[in-house]
Amino acid sequence: MLNNLNIEEVLFIDIETIPLVPEYGVLTKKWQQLWENKMKYYIDNGEPAEDLYERAGIYAEFGRIICISAGYIIQKKGESYFRIKSFYDNDEKKLINNFFDAWEKFEIKGKRRLCAHNGQEFDFPYISRRALVNGLKLPKVLSISGAKPWEIKDTLIDTLQLWKFGDYKHYTSLSLLCELFNIPTPKDDIDGSQVAEIYWKENDIDRIIKYCEKDTLAVANLLLKYLGKKIISFENIESV
């Protein structure tokens, strides 16, 4: 796939998610029961359901999206630039719908592939599930329920799966691969585990957007490294 890949046809994305409510105690009794059923293994091993709830954001049934950053590569005067836009809103339906509208415009321009790190197991299904919960119609690129891996290989790219080389039990974080490939990243003061606290307690969406956009560029640069191409510098980022 990489041999014939036109990098300018790819839309790179990253998402940030949070639990549906600030803390376990806010859940209704029914949702508390459903959460306890989901976390039964950990609860049986002594971890309280209240403490485990901080993980709820990683499950589409118990979390929601607060930011999707999307970027693509363009060429200007023989140099690569990364054009990026972030979609964020307290109304998740509006956020996802705005992203889908943008995707349709990218398709018209010939950008028909989505790329994310661990997208196959997280970003792509999470967006799809939350879209359905919000009553939104999935774009063709995400209408992949029941599809075989070879049926989606030309539309969805996962930099983690590419790194696995068929080793299904092997997980490697984006930050580790950036360090391995000498891809510079901004020295941010947060990581993914802090997003929910920053959203619910500090109400600082700008910090979250910055973090999300950083990871989106990192995914693009990682794919460029896989292709043996020059990465994009921070100076060549264009916000839309």
N, C-alpha and C positions, 0 to 999 in steps of 0.2 A: 504493500500500500504506500509506504513512504517514498518508494522510488518514483512514483508517478504523482506525488502530491504537489499541488500548487498551493503554497503557503498563504497566498492572498485569497483563497477560497474559504479559509477557515475562520470561524468566529470563536474566539476563546472566551470561556466563562468561568466564573467562580460564584458561589452563593454563600450567604451567611444566614444561619437559622437560630431560632430561640425556642424555648418551651412556650406553649400556648398561653400560659399564665405565669406570673412572677414566681410563685412558689406552690408547693404541694398542697398546703392548707387552703388555697383558694379554689382548688378543684371541687366539683360536686362529689357526693359520695359515690355515685356511679363511676365517675372518671377515676376516682381514687382506687376503686376496686379494679378497674380495667388496667390501671398502671401497675398495681400490685401483681396482677396476673401476668403482665408483660415481664416484670422484673422478678418473678418467683424464684428463679435460680439464685439470684444475688441475695434476696431477702432471706431465703432458707439458709444462706451461709452467713447470716448475721448483719447484713447491711440494711439500715432503715430505709423504708420507702421514701421518707422525706429527703434524706441525703441523696438518694439515687435520682431524684427528680431533676437535678441539675443536668442530667444527661438527656432529658426529654427532647431537647431540640434536635437531636440526631435522628429521631423517628418521625416520619411524616404524619403519623396518626396522632402524635402528641406535641408536635411542634409546628412552626410556620416560618416562612421566608421573610426576612426583613431587608435583604439587599441582594441584587444580582448585578454583578459587574460584567460587562461584555466589551471585548476589544478585538480589533483586527489590524493586520499589517498592510501598510501601503508603501509604495516606492515614490520618492520625490528626488529628482536630480541624482539618481543612482544610489540613494541612501534610504534605509528602512526606517519607517516611523510606526508607532503604535497608537492608533486612535481608539480611545476608550470612553465608555459611557456607563454610568451606574443608574440602576432603577431601584428606588427605595420609596416606601410609603407605609404608613401604619395600616392602610387597607391592603391586605395581601392580594385580594382579587385584582385591584387596580394595578398593583405592582407587576403581577405576572402577566396581566393583559397588555400592559405597556411593553413588556419584554417581548411578548409574542408579536405585537405590531412591528417592533423594531426588527425581529427576525424575518418577517415577511419582506421588509424592505431590503434586508441583506440578501435574501434569496433572489430578489429581482436583479440585484447587482452581480449575481453569480456566486455568492458566498453561501454554499450549500452544505457546509460541514460544521458541526459543533465539536469543540475540544475542551476537555476539563481533566484535571488530575483526580483519579478515582471517580470519574464521571459515571462509569458504568454501574457502580454500586452505590453512588450517593447523589451527585448533582442531577443527572438525567432522570432517574426514577423519582427523586424528591420533588423536582419541579412538576413532573407529570402527575404525581399523586395529589399534590396540593392544588394543581389546576383543576383536577376532577372534583375535589372537595368543594372548590369555589364555583363549580358549574361552568367551567371554561372548556372549550373545544381544543383538543391538542393539535398543534401543527403536525404535518406529516412526519417531520424529522423525529418527533417524540412519540409517534403512534407506533410503538414497537412492542407492545404487550404480546408475549408469546413468540416473538421473532427469534430466529437462530442467529448466533454471532456473525456468521458469514453474510447474513441478510442486512446487517446494519454497519458493516465494516467500512462502507464507502461514505457514510454520513456522520457517524459518531466516532470520535477519536478520543482515546483515553491514554494519557501519558503514563499512567501507572501500569496499565495492561501492556503497553509497548515495552516497558522496562521489565516486566515479569518474564518475557520470552517463554510463555507457556507454563511457568511455575505458579500454579494457582494458590499455593499456600504462602506466597512471599508478598509482604506488604512493605513498601518503602514510602516514607513521607515526602512531600514536596520540598520541605526545608532541607532534608537530608540530601536529596538529589541536587538541589541548588548548590549546596556546599560541595558535593562531589564533583560537579561540573564547573565549579568556580563562577557561578552566576551570582552577581551582586544583588543583594536585597536591602531595602531601607532598614535602618535599625529602629524598628517600631517598638513601642512599649507594651504591646498586647499580643496575645495569641488567641487561637480559636476558642480555647476553654474559657476565656474571659468575656466573650461577646455578649452573652446573656446578661451578665452583671452590669456591663457598660450600658446596655440598652435599658434594662429595667431600673437600675439604681442611679445611673448618671445621666441617662437620657442624652447620650452623646453619639448620635448617629454618624456624625462626620468622622469620628475616629474609626468607626466600623467600616464606613465606605472606603476610607484610605487603606485600611487593612485588606479589604476585599479586592480593591484595584491592584494592590501590590501582588497578591497571589495570582491575579489574572495575567499580569505581565510575566510573572515567574513561569507560568504554564507555557506561555508563548515562547519564552526564551529557552525553556527546556526542550520543546519540540524543535526549535532551531538548532539546538545542540545535537539532538538525535540526527538531524539532517546534515550536520557538519557545516552549518552556516553561522555567520556572525550574529551575535545577539544584539538586542536593541538596548541602547543606553537610556538612562532616566531623562536625559536632555531631549530625547526624541519621542517623548510621550505627548500626545495631544488629547486633551479632554474635550468631549463634545457636550 
